């Protein structure tokens, strides 16, 4: 029995690579001219990038794109020629994206791109006849009682009403949103909206879970909230009492207490103050009296003058002796230093000297005048002594 032979698989024909056409590859200038004609500006076409064979006698030339905003794009010019012909023909010019080109996202219909919250004032949504959230409304049957309940109580006399699917989607969206029980305000609230007097319940099956807030002090006013939602504006809650923030019970300034002031002690204090001022004023007088000692010393310095006059007695009877004595007195008076004295001492000394000088003047005819009252009295006394001699 001859051995069975396996069938040999048929060989798949390889796709033959197109043969390089030298005429089409060298047609760079023809392709460049066609690309510049298709571009808005001739400068939008850049340098030649490559030439590829698409099929027999069919090639494409690629040029860089220099337009702004088209990074990674390139111009593609397809050229061809007929068999046994050397004439190159331009088939098409296209601007195609490359691997690094920036492309727009995949196109979506307008109805699919729209999201909740995108509708603004003046915007209108297109009508959807097959909206799964809606079902046809109630059609009157002719029975007055049945029609009254469906139309007046259930408000079903509309072209379309909410379907069970649409109702379930709304309930899930409301409960999981910012008006549900999981918000921070609801967690910290003392009571939920189910026991609040400002809650208005919804009709139908949604009223078992949701209601509308009617409290203007709440941030949820006019919005649908779940019954287990909560906020700080509940109608039955109150603020817990807490101690005062004032650190001391007594006020800082007590305006209710009258302070009694003893006015009898003021005259004694005034008398003490006046005595102190008087004592301070009398201190300069004591110092003036102590300053009178130099005057006594000055008076003692004039005694040698008298001694000089007494020594001139043997010359009495001669005019020259008297004149010499007078000149000696004048010189002694000039050498005497003036002494500052108080007005009281000067007046007393002046009165005493005047009395002495008057007597001396009556006894003698000569008077010597000094710079001060004290010196004048002393000179007069000396002159009187000379006259007697």
BALUM-733743 format. One record per residue (C-alpha): residue in three letters; chain; x, y, z. Coordinates in steps of 0.5 Angstrom, whole numbers, plus 500, padded with zeros to 3 digits. Last residue first. Layout:
<recs>
@aa = Ala | ch = A | xx = X | yy = Y | zz = Z;
...
</recs>
This chain:
<recs>
@aa = Unk | ch = A | xx = 586 | yy = 839 | zz = 731;
@aa = Unk | ch = A | xx = 579 | yy = 841 | zz = 731;
@aa = Unk | ch = A | xx = 579 | yy = 841 | zz = 723;
@aa = Unk | ch = A | xx = 583 | yy = 835 | zz = 722;
@aa = Unk | ch = A | xx = 578 | yy = 831 | zz = 727;
@aa = Unk | ch = A | xx = 572 | yy = 834 | zz = 723;
@aa = Unk | ch = A | xx = 575 | yy = 832 | zz = 716;
@aa = Unk | ch = A | xx = 576 | yy = 825 | zz = 719;
@aa = Unk | ch = A | xx = 569 | yy = 825 | zz = 721;
@aa = Unk | ch = A | xx = 567 | yy = 827 | zz = 714;
@aa = Unk | ch = A | xx = 571 | yy = 822 | zz = 710;
@aa = Unk | ch = A | xx = 568 | yy = 816 | zz = 714;
@aa = Unk | ch = A | xx = 561 | yy = 819 | zz = 713;
@aa = Unk | ch = A | xx = 562 | yy = 820 | zz = 705;
@aa = Unk | ch = A | xx = 565 | yy = 813 | zz = 705;
@aa = Unk | ch = A | xx = 559 | yy = 810 | zz = 708;
@aa = Unk | ch = A | xx = 554 | yy = 813 | zz = 703;
@aa = Unk | ch = A | xx = 558 | yy = 811 | zz = 697;
@aa = Unk | ch = A | xx = 563 | yy = 814 | zz = 692;
@aa = Unk | ch = A | xx = 566 | yy = 819 | zz = 697;
@aa = Unk | ch = A | xx = 565 | yy = 827 | zz = 698;
@aa = Unk | ch = A | xx = 570 | yy = 831 | zz = 703;
@aa = Unk | ch = A | xx = 567 | yy = 837 | zz = 707;
@aa = Unk | ch = A | xx = 571 | yy = 843 | zz = 709;
@aa = Unk | ch = A | xx = 569 | yy = 849 | zz = 713;
@aa = Unk | ch = A | xx = 569 | yy = 845 | zz = 720;
@aa = Unk | ch = A | xx = 565 | yy = 845 | zz = 726;
@aa = Unk | ch = A | xx = 558 | yy = 846 | zz = 723;
@aa = Unk | ch = A | xx = 560 | yy = 841 | zz = 717;
@aa = Unk | ch = A | xx = 562 | yy = 836 | zz = 723;
@aa = Unk | ch = A | xx = 555 | yy = 836 | zz = 726;
@aa = Unk | ch = A | xx = 552 | yy = 835 | zz = 719;
@aa = Unk | ch = A | xx = 557 | yy = 830 | zz = 717;
@aa = Unk | ch = A | xx = 555 | yy = 826 | zz = 724;
@aa = Unk | ch = A | xx = 548 | yy = 826 | zz = 722;
@aa = Unk | ch = A | xx = 549 | yy = 825 | zz = 715;
@aa = Unk | ch = A | xx = 553 | yy = 819 | zz = 717;
@aa = Unk | ch = A | xx = 548 | yy = 816 | zz = 721;
@aa = Unk | ch = A | xx = 543 | yy = 817 | zz = 716;
@aa = Unk | ch = A | xx = 547 | yy = 814 | zz = 710;
@aa = Unk | ch = A | xx = 549 | yy = 808 | zz = 714;
@aa = Unk | ch = A | xx = 542 | yy = 806 | zz = 716;
@aa = Unk | ch = A | xx = 540 | yy = 807 | zz = 708;
@aa = Unk | ch = A | xx = 546 | yy = 803 | zz = 706;
@aa = Unk | ch = A | xx = 544 | yy = 797 | zz = 711;
@aa = Unk | ch = A | xx = 537 | yy = 797 | zz = 708;
@aa = Unk | ch = A | xx = 539 | yy = 797 | zz = 701;
@aa = Unk | ch = A | xx = 543 | yy = 791 | zz = 702;
@aa = Unk | ch = A | xx = 551 | yy = 793 | zz = 701;
@aa = Unk | ch = A | xx = 555 | yy = 792 | zz = 695;
@aa = Unk | ch = A | xx = 562 | yy = 794 | zz = 697;
@aa = Unk | ch = A | xx = 566 | yy = 799 | zz = 693;
@aa = Unk | ch = A | xx = 574 | yy = 798 | zz = 694;
@aa = Unk | ch = A | xx = 578 | yy = 804 | zz = 697;
@aa = Unk | ch = A | xx = 584 | yy = 806 | zz = 693;
@aa = Unk | ch = A | xx = 580 | yy = 812 | zz = 691;
@aa = Unk | ch = A | xx = 578 | yy = 814 | zz = 698;
@aa = Unk | ch = A | xx = 585 | yy = 813 | zz = 701;
@aa = Unk | ch = A | xx = 588 | yy = 818 | zz = 695;
@aa = Unk | ch = A | xx = 582 | yy = 823 | zz = 697;
@aa = Unk | ch = A | xx = 584 | yy = 823 | zz = 704;
@aa = Unk | ch = A | xx = 592 | yy = 824 | zz = 703;
@aa = Unk | ch = A | xx = 590 | yy = 830 | zz = 698;
@aa = Unk | ch = A | xx = 586 | yy = 833 | zz = 704;
@aa = Unk | ch = A | xx = 592 | yy = 832 | zz = 709;
@aa = Unk | ch = A | xx = 597 | yy = 835 | zz = 704;
@aa = Unk | ch = A | xx = 592 | yy = 841 | zz = 703;
@aa = Unk | ch = A | xx = 591 | yy = 842 | zz = 711;
@aa = Unk | ch = A | xx = 599 | yy = 842 | zz = 711;
@aa = Unk | ch = A | xx = 600 | yy = 847 | zz = 706;
@aa = Unk | ch = A | xx = 595 | yy = 852 | zz = 709;
@aa = Unk | ch = A | xx = 600 | yy = 852 | zz = 715;
@aa = Unk | ch = A | xx = 596 | yy = 853 | zz = 722;
@aa = Unk | ch = A | xx = 597 | yy = 846 | zz = 723;
@aa = Unk | ch = A | xx = 603 | yy = 842 | zz = 721;
@aa = Unk | ch = A | xx = 604 | yy = 839 | zz = 727;
@aa = Unk | ch = A | xx = 597 | yy = 836 | zz = 726;
@aa = Unk | ch = A | xx = 599 | yy = 832 | zz = 720;
@aa = Unk | ch = A | xx = 601 | yy = 825 | zz = 724;
@aa = Unk | ch = A | xx = 593 | yy = 825 | zz = 726;
@aa = Unk | ch = A | xx = 591 | yy = 826 | zz = 718;
@aa = Unk | ch = A | xx = 595 | yy = 820 | zz = 717;
@aa = Unk | ch = A | xx = 592 | yy = 816 | zz = 723;
@aa = Unk | ch = A | xx = 586 | yy = 817 | zz = 720;
@aa = Unk | ch = A | xx = 588 | yy = 815 | zz = 713;
@aa = Unk | ch = A | xx = 591 | yy = 808 | zz = 717;
@aa = Unk | ch = A | xx = 583 | yy = 807 | zz = 719;
@aa = Unk | ch = A | xx = 581 | yy = 807 | zz = 712;
@aa = Unk | ch = A | xx = 582 | yy = 799 | zz = 711;
@aa = Unk | ch = A | xx = 578 | yy = 798 | zz = 717;
@aa = Unk | ch = A | xx = 572 | yy = 801 | zz = 713;
@aa = Unk | ch = A | xx = 573 | yy = 796 | zz = 708;
@aa = Unk | ch = A | xx = 574 | yy = 790 | zz = 712;
@aa = Unk | ch = A | xx = 567 | yy = 792 | zz = 715;
@aa = Unk | ch = A | xx = 564 | yy = 792 | zz = 708;
@aa = Unk | ch = A | xx = 567 | yy = 785 | zz = 707;
@aa = Unk | ch = A | xx = 563 | yy = 782 | zz = 712;
@aa = Unk | ch = A | xx = 556 | yy = 785 | zz = 709;
@aa = Unk | ch = A | xx = 556 | yy = 778 | zz = 705;
@aa = Unk | ch = A | xx = 553 | yy = 774 | zz = 711;
@aa = Unk | ch = A | xx = 548 | yy = 779 | zz = 711;
@aa = Unk | ch = A | xx = 546 | yy = 778 | zz = 704;
@aa = Unk | ch = A | xx = 546 | yy = 770 | zz = 705;
@aa = Unk | ch = A | xx = 541 | yy = 771 | zz = 710;
@aa = Unk | ch = A | xx = 537 | yy = 775 | zz = 706;
@aa = Unk | ch = A | xx = 537 | yy = 770 | zz = 700;
@aa = Unk | ch = A | xx = 534 | yy = 765 | zz = 705;
@aa = Unk | ch = A | xx = 528 | yy = 769 | zz = 706;
@aa = Unk | ch = A | xx = 524 | yy = 767 | zz = 700;
@aa = Unk | ch = A | xx = 525 | yy = 759 | zz = 701;
@aa = Unk | ch = A | xx = 522 | yy = 760 | zz = 708;
@aa = Unk | ch = A | xx = 516 | yy = 764 | zz = 705;
@aa = Unk | ch = A | xx = 515 | yy = 758 | zz = 700;
@aa = Unk | ch = A | xx = 515 | yy = 753 | zz = 705;
@aa = Unk | ch = A | xx = 510 | yy = 757 | zz = 710;
@aa = Unk | ch = A | xx = 506 | yy = 758 | zz = 704;
@aa = Unk | ch = A | xx = 506 | yy = 750 | zz = 702;
@aa = Unk | ch = A | xx = 504 | yy = 748 | zz = 710;
@aa = Unk | ch = A | xx = 498 | yy = 753 | zz = 710;
@aa = Unk | ch = A | xx = 495 | yy = 750 | zz = 703;
@aa = Unk | ch = A | xx = 496 | yy = 743 | zz = 706;
@aa = Unk | ch = A | xx = 492 | yy = 745 | zz = 712;
@aa = Unk | ch = A | xx = 487 | yy = 749 | zz = 708;
@aa = Unk | ch = A | xx = 486 | yy = 742 | zz = 704;
@aa = Unk | ch = A | xx = 485 | yy = 737 | zz = 710;
@aa = Unk | ch = A | xx = 477 | yy = 740 | zz = 711;
@aa = Unk | ch = A | xx = 475 | yy = 738 | zz = 704;
@aa = Unk | ch = A | xx = 474 | yy = 731 | zz = 706;
@aa = Unk | ch = A | xx = 472 | yy = 727 | zz = 699;
@aa = Unk | ch = A | xx = 467 | yy = 722 | zz = 699;
@aa = Unk | ch = A | xx = 467 | yy = 717 | zz = 693;
@aa = Unk | ch = A | xx = 460 | yy = 715 | zz = 690;
@aa = Unk | ch = A | xx = 459 | yy = 708 | zz = 687;
@aa = Unk | ch = A | xx = 454 | yy = 707 | zz = 681;
@aa = Unk | ch = A | xx = 459 | yy = 708 | zz = 676;
@aa = Unk | ch = A | xx = 464 | yy = 703 | zz = 677;
@aa = Unk | ch = A | xx = 469 | yy = 703 | zz = 672;
@aa = Unk | ch = A | xx = 472 | yy = 696 | zz = 670;
@aa = Unk | ch = A | xx = 466 | yy = 692 | zz = 671;
@aa = Unk | ch = A | xx = 465 | yy = 687 | zz = 676;
@aa = Unk | ch = A | xx = 464 | yy = 680 | zz = 674;
@aa = Unk | ch = A | xx = 471 | yy = 679 | zz = 671;
@aa = Unk | ch = A | xx = 473 | yy = 675 | zz = 665;
@aa = Unk | ch = A | xx = 467 | yy = 677 | zz = 660;
@aa = Unk | ch = A | xx = 466 | yy = 671 | zz = 655;
@aa = Unk | ch = A | xx = 460 | yy = 670 | zz = 659;
@aa = Unk | ch = A | xx = 459 | yy = 662 | zz = 661;
@aa = Unk | ch = A | xx = 455 | yy = 658 | zz = 655;
@aa = Unk | ch = A | xx = 448 | yy = 657 | zz = 654;
@aa = Unk | ch = A | xx = 446 | yy = 652 | zz = 648;
@aa = Unk | ch = A | xx = 444 | yy = 655 | zz = 642;
@aa = Unk | ch = A | xx = 437 | yy = 653 | zz = 640;
@aa = Unk | ch = A | xx = 434 | yy = 647 | zz = 635;
@aa = Unk | ch = A | xx = 426 | yy = 647 | zz = 633;
@aa = Unk | ch = A | xx = 426 | yy = 651 | zz = 627;
@aa = Unk | ch = A | xx = 432 | yy = 648 | zz = 624;
@aa = Unk | ch = A | xx = 437 | yy = 654 | zz = 621;
@aa = Unk | ch = A | xx = 444 | yy = 650 | zz = 623;
@aa = Unk | ch = A | xx = 443 | yy = 645 | zz = 617;
@aa = Unk | ch = A | xx = 440 | yy = 638 | zz = 616;
@aa = Unk | ch = A | xx = 439 | yy = 633 | zz = 611;
@aa = Unk | ch = A | xx = 435 | yy = 626 | zz = 613;
@aa = Unk | ch = A | xx = 429 | yy = 628 | zz = 610;
@aa = Unk | ch = A | xx = 433 | yy = 630 | zz = 603;
@aa = Unk | ch = A | xx = 433 | yy = 637 | zz = 600;
@aa = Unk | ch = A | xx = 430 | yy = 640 | zz = 594;
@aa = Unk | ch = A | xx = 432 | yy = 647 | zz = 594;
@aa = Unk | ch = A | xx = 428 | yy = 654 | zz = 595;
@aa = Unk | ch = A | xx = 432 | yy = 655 | zz = 601;
@aa = Unk | ch = A | xx = 438 | yy = 651 | zz = 602;
@aa = Unk | ch = A | xx = 443 | yy = 656 | zz = 605;
@aa = Unk | ch = A | xx = 438 | yy = 657 | zz = 611;
@aa = Unk | ch = A | xx = 435 | yy = 663 | zz = 613;
@aa = Unk | ch = A | xx = 430 | yy = 664 | zz = 608;
@aa = Unk | ch = A | xx = 427 | yy = 657 | zz = 611;
@aa = Unk | ch = A | xx = 422 | yy = 654 | zz = 605;
@aa = Unk | ch = A | xx = 426 | yy = 648 | zz = 604;
@aa = Unk | ch = A | xx = 423 | yy = 643 | zz = 599;
@aa = Unk | ch = A | xx = 422 | yy = 636 | zz = 601;
@aa = Unk | ch = A | xx = 425 | yy = 629 | zz = 599;
@aa = Unk | ch = A | xx = 425 | yy = 622 | zz = 601;
@aa = Unk | ch = A | xx = 417 | yy = 619 | zz = 602;
@aa = Unk | ch = A | xx = 415 | yy = 625 | zz = 598;
@aa = Unk | ch = A | xx = 419 | yy = 622 | zz = 592;
@aa = Unk | ch = A | xx = 413 | yy = 617 | zz = 591;
@aa = Unk | ch = A | xx = 408 | yy = 622 | zz = 590;
@aa = Unk | ch = A | xx = 408 | yy = 629 | zz = 592;
@aa = Unk | ch = A | xx = 413 | yy = 633 | zz = 595;
@aa = Unk | ch = A | xx = 414 | yy = 635 | zz = 602;
@aa = Unk | ch = A | xx = 415 | yy = 642 | zz = 604;
@aa = Unk | ch = A | xx = 420 | yy = 643 | zz = 610;
@aa = Unk | ch = A | xx = 420 | yy = 649 | zz = 614;
@aa = Unk | ch = A | xx = 417 | yy = 646 | zz = 620;
@aa = Unk | ch = A | xx = 423 | yy = 642 | zz = 621;
@aa = Unk | ch = A | xx = 423 | yy = 634 | zz = 624;
@aa = Unk | ch = A | xx = 424 | yy = 631 | zz = 617;
@aa = Unk | ch = A | xx = 430 | yy = 636 | zz = 616;
@aa = Unk | ch = A | xx = 435 | yy = 633 | zz = 621;
@aa = Unk | ch = A | xx = 437 | yy = 635 | zz = 628;
@aa = Unk | ch = A | xx = 443 | yy = 637 | zz = 631;
@aa = Unk | ch = A | xx = 447 | yy = 639 | zz = 625;
@aa = Unk | ch = A | xx = 454 | yy = 637 | zz = 624;
@aa = Unk | ch = A | xx = 453 | yy = 631 | zz = 619;
@aa = Unk | ch = A | xx = 448 | yy = 635 | zz = 615;
@aa = Unk | ch = A | xx = 453 | yy = 641 | zz = 615;
@aa = Unk | ch = A | xx = 459 | yy = 637 | zz = 612;
@aa = Unk | ch = A | xx = 455 | yy = 634 | zz = 607;
@aa = Unk | ch = A | xx = 453 | yy = 626 | zz = 607;
@aa = Unk | ch = A | xx = 445 | yy = 627 | zz = 608;
@aa = Unk | ch = A | xx = 443 | yy = 629 | zz = 602;
@aa = Unk | ch = A | xx = 443 | yy = 636 | zz = 599;
@aa = Unk | ch = A | xx = 450 | yy = 637 | zz = 596;
@aa = Unk | ch = A | xx = 449 | yy = 631 | zz = 592;
@aa = Unk | ch = A | xx = 448 | yy = 623 | zz = 593;
@aa = Unk | ch = A | xx = 441 | yy = 624 | zz = 595;
@aa = Unk | ch = A | xx = 439 | yy = 629 | zz = 589;
@aa = Unk | ch = A | xx = 442 | yy = 624 | zz = 584;
@aa = Unk | ch = A | xx = 439 | yy = 618 | zz = 586;
@aa = Unk | ch = A | xx = 432 | yy = 621 | zz = 587;
@aa = Unk | ch = A | xx = 433 | yy = 624 | zz = 580;
@aa = Unk | ch = A | xx = 435 | yy = 617 | zz = 576;
@aa = Unk | ch = A | xx = 430 | yy = 614 | zz = 580;
@aa = Unk | ch = A | xx = 424 | yy = 618 | zz = 577;
@aa = Unk | ch = A | xx = 427 | yy = 618 | zz = 570;
@aa = Unk | ch = A | xx = 427 | yy = 611 | zz = 570;
@aa = Unk | ch = A | xx = 420 | yy = 611 | zz = 573;
@aa = Unk | ch = A | xx = 418 | yy = 615 | zz = 567;
@aa = Unk | ch = A | xx = 417 | yy = 623 | zz = 568;
@aa = Unk | ch = A | xx = 411 | yy = 625 | zz = 565;
@aa = Unk | ch = A | xx = 409 | yy = 627 | zz = 557;
@aa = Unk | ch = A | xx = 403 | yy = 630 | zz = 554;
@aa = Unk | ch = A | xx = 401 | yy = 633 | zz = 560;
@aa = Unk | ch = A | xx = 394 | yy = 631 | zz = 564;
@aa = Unk | ch = A | xx = 398 | yy = 627 | zz = 569;
@aa = Unk | ch = A | xx = 397 | yy = 632 | zz = 575;
@aa = Unk | ch = A | xx = 396 | yy = 627 | zz = 580;
@aa = Unk | ch = A | xx = 390 | yy = 630 | zz = 584;
@aa = Unk | ch = A | xx = 387 | yy = 634 | zz = 578;
@aa = Unk | ch = A | xx = 388 | yy = 630 | zz = 572;
@aa = Unk | ch = A | xx = 389 | yy = 623 | zz = 574;
@aa = Unk | ch = A | xx = 384 | yy = 624 | zz = 580;
@aa = Unk | ch = A | xx = 379 | yy = 628 | zz = 576;
@aa = Unk | ch = A | xx = 379 | yy = 623 | zz = 570;
@aa = Unk | ch = A | xx = 378 | yy = 617 | zz = 574;
@aa = Unk | ch = A | xx = 372 | yy = 620 | zz = 577;
@aa = Unk | ch = A | xx = 369 | yy = 623 | zz = 570;
@aa = Unk | ch = A | xx = 370 | yy = 617 | zz = 566;
@aa = Unk | ch = A | xx = 371 | yy = 619 | zz = 559;
@aa = Unk | ch = A | xx = 378 | yy = 616 | zz = 558;
@aa = Unk | ch = A | xx = 382 | yy = 622 | zz = 558;
@aa = Unk | ch = A | xx = 389 | yy = 620 | zz = 556;
@aa = Unk | ch = A | xx = 395 | yy = 621 | zz = 561;
@aa = Unk | ch = A | xx = 402 | yy = 623 | zz = 559;
@aa = Unk | ch = A | xx = 406 | yy = 619 | zz = 555;
@aa = Unk | ch = A | xx = 413 | yy = 617 | zz = 558;
@aa = Unk | ch = A | xx = 419 | yy = 621 | zz = 560;
@aa = Unk | ch = A | xx = 426 | yy = 619 | zz = 562;
@aa = Unk | ch = A | xx = 428 | yy = 615 | zz = 556;
@aa = Unk | ch = A | xx = 427 | yy = 620 | zz = 551;
@aa = Unk | ch = A | xx = 425 | yy = 618 | zz = 545;
@aa = Unk | ch = A | xx = 422 | yy = 624 | zz = 542;
@aa = Unk | ch = A | xx = 428 | yy = 628 | zz = 544;
@aa = Unk | ch = A | xx = 427 | yy = 636 | zz = 542;
@aa = Unk | ch = A | xx = 433 | yy = 640 | zz = 542;
@aa = Unk | ch = A | xx = 435 | yy = 644 | zz = 548;
@aa = Unk | ch = A | xx = 434 | yy = 652 | zz = 548;
@aa = Unk | ch = A | xx = 439 | yy = 657 | zz = 550;
@aa = Unk | ch = A | xx = 437 | yy = 664 | zz = 551;
@aa = Unk | ch = A | xx = 440 | yy = 664 | zz = 559;
@aa = Unk | ch = A | xx = 445 | yy = 659 | zz = 560;
@aa = Unk | ch = A | xx = 445 | yy = 651 | zz = 559;
@aa = Unk | ch = A | xx = 452 | yy = 648 | zz = 560;
@aa = Unk | ch = A | xx = 450 | yy = 646 | zz = 567;
@aa = Unk | ch = A | xx = 449 | yy = 639 | zz = 566;
@aa = Unk | ch = A | xx = 453 | yy = 637 | zz = 560;
@aa = Unk | ch = A | xx = 453 | yy = 637 | zz = 552;
@aa = Unk | ch = A | xx = 458 | yy = 634 | zz = 548;
@aa = Unk | ch = A | xx = 453 | yy = 628 | zz = 547;
@aa = Unk | ch = A | xx = 447 | yy = 632 | zz = 544;
@aa = Unk | ch = A | xx = 452 | yy = 636 | zz = 540;
@aa = Unk | ch = A | xx = 455 | yy = 630 | zz = 536;
@aa = Unk | ch = A | xx = 462 | yy = 628 | zz = 538;
@aa = Unk | ch = A | xx = 468 | yy = 629 | zz = 534;
@aa = Unk | ch = A | xx = 475 | yy = 626 | zz = 536;
@aa = Unk | ch = A | xx = 479 | yy = 631 | zz = 539;
@aa = Unk | ch = A | xx = 483 | yy = 636 | zz = 535;
@aa = Unk | ch = A | xx = 490 | yy = 634 | zz = 532;
@aa = Unk | ch = A | xx = 497 | yy = 637 | zz = 534;
@aa = Unk | ch = A | xx = 502 | yy = 633 | zz = 529;
@aa = Unk | ch = A | xx = 507 | yy = 629 | zz = 532;
@aa = Unk | ch = A | xx = 506 | yy = 623 | zz = 528;
@aa = Unk | ch = A | xx = 504 | yy = 627 | zz = 521;
@aa = Unk | ch = A | xx = 498 | yy = 631 | zz = 519;
@aa = Unk | ch = A | xx = 496 | yy = 631 | zz = 512;
@aa = Unk | ch = A | xx = 496 | yy = 637 | zz = 508;
@aa = Unk | ch = A | xx = 494 | yy = 635 | zz = 501;
@aa = Unk | ch = A | xx = 495 | yy = 636 | zz = 493;
@aa = Unk | ch = A | xx = 492 | yy = 631 | zz = 488;
@aa = Unk | ch = A | xx = 494 | yy = 628 | zz = 481;
@aa = Unk | ch = A | xx = 500 | yy = 632 | zz = 478;
@aa = Unk | ch = A | xx = 502 | yy = 629 | zz = 472;
@aa = Unk | ch = A | xx = 509 | yy = 627 | zz = 470;
@aa = Unk | ch = A | xx = 510 | yy = 627 | zz = 462;
@aa = Unk | ch = A | xx = 515 | yy = 621 | zz = 460;
@aa = Unk | ch = A | xx = 511 | yy = 617 | zz = 457;
@aa = Unk | ch = A | xx = 511 | yy = 609 | zz = 456;
@aa = Unk | ch = A | xx = 506 | yy = 608 | zz = 461;
@aa = Unk | ch = A | xx = 502 | yy = 614 | zz = 463;
@aa = Unk | ch = A | xx = 505 | yy = 618 | zz = 469;
@aa = Unk | ch = A | xx = 504 | yy = 619 | zz = 476;
@aa = Unk | ch = A | xx = 504 | yy = 625 | zz = 481;
@aa = Unk | ch = A | xx = 502 | yy = 625 | zz = 489;
@aa = Unk | ch = A | xx = 503 | yy = 632 | zz = 492;
@aa = Unk | ch = A | xx = 503 | yy = 631 | zz = 500;
@aa = Unk | ch = A | xx = 504 | yy = 637 | zz = 504;
@aa = Unk | ch = A | xx = 506 | yy = 636 | zz = 512;
@aa = Unk | ch = A | xx = 504 | yy = 637 | zz = 519;
@aa = Unk | ch = A | xx = 508 | yy = 636 | zz = 525;
@aa = Unk | ch = A | xx = 507 | yy = 643 | zz = 527;
@aa = Unk | ch = A | xx = 501 | yy = 646 | zz = 524;
@aa = Unk | ch = A | xx = 499 | yy = 652 | zz = 528;
@aa = Unk | ch = A | xx = 503 | yy = 657 | zz = 524;
@aa = Unk | ch = A | xx = 504 | yy = 655 | zz = 517;
@aa = Unk | ch = A | xx = 511 | yy = 652 | zz = 515;
@aa = Unk | ch = A | xx = 509 | yy = 645 | zz = 513;
@aa = Unk | ch = A | xx = 515 | yy = 641 | zz = 510;
@aa = Unk | ch = A | xx = 514 | yy = 638 | zz = 503;
@aa = Unk | ch = A | xx = 513 | yy = 630 | zz = 502;
@aa = Unk | ch = A | xx = 513 | yy = 628 | zz = 494;
@aa = Unk | ch = A | xx = 508 | yy = 622 | zz = 493;
@aa = Unk | ch = A | xx = 509 | yy = 617 | zz = 487;
@aa = Unk | ch = A | xx = 505 | yy = 613 | zz = 482;
@aa = Unk | ch = A | xx = 508 | yy = 609 | zz = 476;
@aa = Unk | ch = A | xx = 507 | yy = 603 | zz = 479;
@aa = Unk | ch = A | xx = 505 | yy = 604 | zz = 486;
@aa = Unk | ch = A | xx = 505 | yy = 608 | zz = 492;
@aa = Unk | ch = A | xx = 513 | yy = 610 | zz = 491;
@aa = Unk | ch = A | xx = 516 | yy = 615 | zz = 496;
@aa = Unk | ch = A | xx = 519 | yy = 621 | zz = 495;
@aa = Unk | ch = A | xx = 522 | yy = 625 | zz = 502;
@aa = Unk | ch = A | xx = 523 | yy = 631 | zz = 506;
@aa = Unk | ch = A | xx = 523 | yy = 637 | zz = 501;
@aa = Unk | ch = A | xx = 523 | yy = 644 | zz = 504;
@aa = Unk | ch = A | xx = 518 | yy = 648 | zz = 506;
@aa = Unk | ch = A | xx = 511 | yy = 650 | zz = 503;
@aa = Unk | ch = A | xx = 508 | yy = 656 | zz = 507;
@aa = Unk | ch = A | xx = 512 | yy = 661 | zz = 504;
@aa = Unk | ch = A | xx = 508 | yy = 660 | zz = 497;
@aa = Unk | ch = A | xx = 502 | yy = 663 | zz = 501;
@aa = Unk | ch = A | xx = 495 | yy = 660 | zz = 502;
@aa = Unk | ch = A | xx = 498 | yy = 654 | zz = 499;
@aa = Unk | ch = A | xx = 495 | yy = 650 | zz = 493;
@aa = Unk | ch = A | xx = 499 | yy = 654 | zz = 488;
@aa = Unk | ch = A | xx = 505 | yy = 652 | zz = 493;
@aa = Unk | ch = A | xx = 504 | yy = 645 | zz = 493;
@aa = Unk | ch = A | xx = 503 | yy = 644 | zz = 485;
@aa = Unk | ch = A | xx = 510 | yy = 648 | zz = 484;
@aa = Unk | ch = A | xx = 513 | yy = 644 | zz = 489;
@aa = Unk | ch = A | xx = 511 | yy = 637 | zz = 486;
@aa = Unk | ch = A | xx = 513 | yy = 640 | zz = 479;
@aa = Unk | ch = A | xx = 520 | yy = 641 | zz = 482;
@aa = Unk | ch = A | xx = 521 | yy = 635 | zz = 485;
@aa = Unk | ch = A | xx = 519 | yy = 631 | zz = 479;
@aa = Unk | ch = A | xx = 526 | yy = 626 | zz = 480;
@aa = Unk | ch = A | xx = 522 | yy = 621 | zz = 483;
@aa = Unk | ch = A | xx = 517 | yy = 621 | zz = 478;
@aa = Unk | ch = A | xx = 522 | yy = 620 | zz = 472;
@aa = Unk | ch = A | xx = 526 | yy = 615 | zz = 476;
@aa = Unk | ch = A | xx = 520 | yy = 610 | zz = 477;
@aa = Unk | ch = A | xx = 522 | yy = 605 | zz = 483;
@aa = Unk | ch = A | xx = 519 | yy = 599 | zz = 482;
@aa = Unk | ch = A | xx = 513 | yy = 598 | zz = 486;
@aa = Unk | ch = A | xx = 514 | yy = 592 | zz = 491;
@aa = Unk | ch = A | xx = 511 | yy = 586 | zz = 489;
@aa = Unk | ch = A | xx = 506 | yy = 583 | zz = 494;
@aa = Unk | ch = A | xx = 508 | yy = 576 | zz = 495;
@aa = Unk | ch = A | xx = 504 | yy = 571 | zz = 492;
@aa = Unk | ch = A | xx = 502 | yy = 566 | zz = 497;
@aa = Unk | ch = A | xx = 504 | yy = 559 | zz = 496;
@aa = Unk | ch = A | xx = 499 | yy = 553 | zz = 496;
@aa = Unk | ch = A | xx = 500 | yy = 548 | zz = 502;
@aa = Unk | ch = A | xx = 503 | yy = 541 | zz = 500;
@aa = Unk | ch = A | xx = 499 | yy = 536 | zz = 501;
@aa = Unk | ch = A | xx = 501 | yy = 530 | zz = 505;
@aa = Unk | ch = A | xx = 503 | yy = 524 | zz = 502;
@aa = Unk | ch = A | xx = 500 | yy = 517 | zz = 504;
@aa = Unk | ch = A | xx = 505 | yy = 511 | zz = 503;
@aa = Unk | ch = A | xx = 503 | yy = 506 | zz = 498;
@aa = Unk | ch = A | xx = 500 | yy = 500 | zz = 500;
</recs>
